[in-house]
Amino acid sequence: MSPEVADWVRTDFGLDVTTMDAVTHGADQYAQLWRARAVDGARYAVKLSGGGTSAGLVVAAYLVGQGVPGIPAPLRTRSGRLWADRDGRRLTVVPWVSDTRALDGPMTAAHWRSYGEVLAAVHGVPVTDELARLLPRGGSAYPRIVAATRAVARRLRDPAPDPVAAELAAVWSAAADQVSLLTRSVERLAADQRPGTPVVCHGDPHLGNLLLGPDGQVWLIDWDDAVLALPECDLMFVTGGVLAFAPVTAEQRKAVLAGYGGTDVDPTRLAWFLAVRALDDLSDWTRQALDPGADEAERAFAGRIVRGLVSADGLVTLAEVALGDLDRR
């Protein structure tokens, strides 16, 4: 229980909570999350965020208003806002809709189909002037991501004298050709894509952000990375095989696309979004693993993520395969 946060929830949202249990899964290092229970027994996700922007809350509320299924509606404060400002951070409250993450499974064929239906509904909403103003363009940060990747590579050529850094230097050395291919391809393909109409995208719809309910029901949560982008920005998580950072089977992919309604996925866009995401994850998780001020357990966890990214089924390898398929076309 966090008495101070519970008091804030009562003051700002008019919600009396009796318990607050910390939730430790998730990769957002700038946020704290609790599962709270109100006096009437209803449960809520209470989140205190110090990073990003409020755009994701605006998007989630808009999607609910548009009738998009599978989106938990953020509660409003007493003054009608979607969040409260507390301790220099955003305090939000959302209904706790399920205890079961898709990451922990099992997902049925109905769940996979519902996942596609939710993505289709999200991509089909009109883009308002407010959303066009608030949301970043998907992939637009690729110059920063490429620069960060090259900076980490330089840093690891002369790693700090500790075991984690030494191991990561070896990992990056073994994957040097892959990383070089991805960085060159991201820059080259940025201007080599046919135009399209951007839609609202979740931006990070992996299985850790998907919750499961009975009878194939799903909820897509955590809209902090919402963007305006071409549909491949989200669809790469299915057609590119990056859901939960493990391959998606042909049967699962078929079920998602059946729910989505079928789509002509552009292979160049798909490969580009895959490569951008792979470099972003690789450089960011490596940076966290190299942080001498971080907890040793956190550094070790980040190191395991890095090793997984360059494994045979990892995102770096999947992006390399997609780029190779382009060259063979």
N, C-alpha and C positions, 0 to 999 in steps of 0.2 A: 504494500500500500504506500502511495506517495501522498501524504496529507496535503502538502502544498498544492500539487496538481489537482487533487480532488476538490480542494477549495476553489481553484480557478474554474474548474468545470461547472461547479455549482453557481458561482458568481456570473460567469460569462454565458453559459448555456442553460442555466436553470435546471440542471440535471443533478440529482443527488445519487452519488455512487457509494456503495457499501464496501466493495473490494476493488483493488487494482493490482493485477498481476503483470509483471514485466514480461514482455515477449522479446526473446533474444535472437530469433532467426531474422534474416534480412541483411542486406549488404550496405544499407545507408548509414554511413558513419556519422552523419550529422543529425540523426533523429533518434528519439526514444519513443517506444511504443508500449502501451499497456492494454490488456484485456480487462475492461471494467464491467462491473455488474451494478445496475441501478436498483433502487429500493423495490421496484415492481418486478424485478427478475430479468429484465431485458439486458442484453449485453452490448457493449460498444467498444470500438477501437479508438483509444485516445492517443493522439500523436503530438509530440512536441518536435517541430522541425526547425533546424537552424540553417539549412542550405536550400538551394533552389529558389523557386518563386511560388507565388500563389496561383499560377496559371492552371495547374493541374486540378485544383479545386473548382475553378470556374468551369473547366471543361467537364468534369464529372457532373456538376449540377446541371449544366446545359444538356448533357446527354440524357440524364434522367428526365428532364423536362421535354425532351424530344421523343420520349418513350422507348429509348434504347434498353433492351433487357440486360440483366446481369451486371448492372452498375449500382453499387450501394450509394444512396444519396447522402451527401454530407449534411449534418445538422447545422442549423443556423444559430447564431448567437441571439441573445435577447434583443440586440439592435438590428438583427437581420443580416449580419455579415456571415461569411462562410468560415471564418477563422477569427481567433482573438489573438492579440499581440501580448505576449507574456515573456518577460525576461529576455527580450530581444529575439524571441522566436515565435513561430506560429503554432497556436494550439488549435487542434481540430478534433472533431468527434464524428465518427461514422458508425452505423450499425455493424455489429459483429455478426456476419451472416453465416459463417461456417468455421468449424475447427479443422477442416480437412483441406490441406493444400494439394493441388494437382501434382506437385513435386513429390509428395509422399504417396500419392495414388491410393487405390488403383483407378485409372480412368477407363470408363466404358466407351464403347463406340458412340453411345448417345452423348456422352460428355464431349468427345472430340467434335461431334457434329455441332453441338451447342456452342462450342468455342468458335467455330467458323461463323455461326449465325451472329454471334455478338460482334465479331470483327467486321462482318458485312454491314451490320446496323451502324456501327461507329463510323465506318468509311462513307456511309450514305447520308450522313446528316449535312445540312447546309453549313457552309463556312461563313459565319457572321463577321461583320467588321471588327467586333471586339476580339474574336478569336484570331483573326488575321493580324491584329495588333499585338496580342499577348503572346502567341505561340511562336517559338523559334522555327526556322525551316530545318527539316530533317536532313542531317548530313552536312549542314552548313559549317559545322565546327571541324571539318576534316583537316584544314590546314594546321589548326592547333594540335589535333591528334597526331598528325604525321610528325610535326615538330617535337611533340612530347616523346614519341616513340624513338626518334633519332637521339634525343637527349638522354633517354634511359640507356640506349645502346652504348653511347659514349661513356656514360657513367660506369657501366659494367665492364668496360675494357680495363679499368683499373679499380676493381671493387674494394670496398672497405674490408678490413681484416676481421671478418666474422663469418661463421659457417653459413649463415643464410645467404649473405651476399656472394660468397664463393660458389654456392650451389646454383644460385640464379645466374651467375656469370656463365657457368657451364651450360645451363639450360638455353640461354640466349645464344651462346656460341653454336650449339648444335642446331638451333633453329634459324641461324643467321640468313641462310638463303631464302627461307620462307618469309621472314620478316622483310627482307629487302624486296622480294617480289611484291608483297602486299603494299608496301609504301609507294613503290613506283607505280603500281597499277591504280591505286587510289587517286594519285595525282593525274595520271593519264586519262582515266575513265571519267573523271569529274566533268570534263567538257565533251565527252563522247557518248552522250545519252540522248535519245529522242525525247522531245518535250512531252509533258503530261500535266494533268490537273491535280494539284495537291489536295489531299483530304486530311481530315483529322485522324491522327494515328496515336495509338497508345505509346509507341516508341520502345517499350520494353515488355512485351506480353509473353514472357517465358512462364514456365509452370510454377515458379515461385510466386507469381502474381495472379495465379488463377486458383480460385477456391471451388470445391465441389459440393454439390448438394444431391438430394435424392432424385431419381428419375431423370438423370442426365442434366440437371440444372448446374450452371456454372456462374461465377461472378468474377469479373476482371477488376482488380483493385490496383491501388498505388499509381496514380496518374501524374506523378511528379515529372516524368520524362515525356509528357505529351508534346507532340510536334505537329506541324503541318508538313506533310511529305507525300510522296507517291506511295501507293499501297504496298509496294515491295518492302518498305521500311518495316511494316508489321508482318507481312506474309513471309519474309525470309525466315521467321521463326518456325514456319511450317515447311515450306518448300526447300529452304536451305538447311533444315535439320538442326536448328539450334535450340529447340525447346529443352530446357533443363540441361543444356550443354551436353546433349547426347543425341544420337541419331533418332530421327522420327521414322517409323516404319512406313512402308508403302500403304498399308491398310489404314494407319492413323492419318496419313496425309490425305488419302482419299475421303475419309470421313469429314475432316475439316473443310476441304474444298467443296464437298457436297453441301455442307451447311453454309458455306460462304456463297454458294451459287455459281461456282465455276469462275475462272478468271484466266486471262492470258498474261501470265507472268513474264515480264521482260527480263531475259537472262543477264543483260548488261547491268540493269538497275539492281537486280538481285545480288550479283557478284560484288558490285560496288558497295552496297549497304552491308553485306557480309564482311567485306574486307575492312571497312571503316569501323564496324563494331569490334572485329577481332583485334585491331590495333589499339582501339580505345581500352578494351578490357585488359589486353596484355600490358600496356604501359601503365595503366592505373593500378592494377593489382601488384605489379612489380614495384611500383613506387611505394605502395603500402607495405610490402614485404621488406623494403629497404629502410623504412623509417626507424631510426634508432630509438626514437622516443615512444614507439608503440609497444604495447604489451607483447611479450614473447609468443604467447598463444595466438594473438592476432597476426603476428608476422608469419608464424608457421602456417596458419590457415591461408593467408594470402599466397604464400609460396606454393601450397598445394593447388590452389586455383591456377596459378601460372603454369605449373606442370601439366595440369589437365587441359589447358588451352592449346598447348603444343603437342598433345598426345595424338594418337592415330584417329580418335573420334572427336578431337577438340576443335574449337571454333577456328583457330588459325589454319588447321589442316582442311576443314570444310571450306573455308574461304579460298584456300589455294586450289582445291579441286574445282570449285566454281569458276575461278579465273582460267584454269586450264581448259575447262569445257568451252569457254568462250574462244580460246585460241584454236580449238579443234573444229569450230563451226565453219 
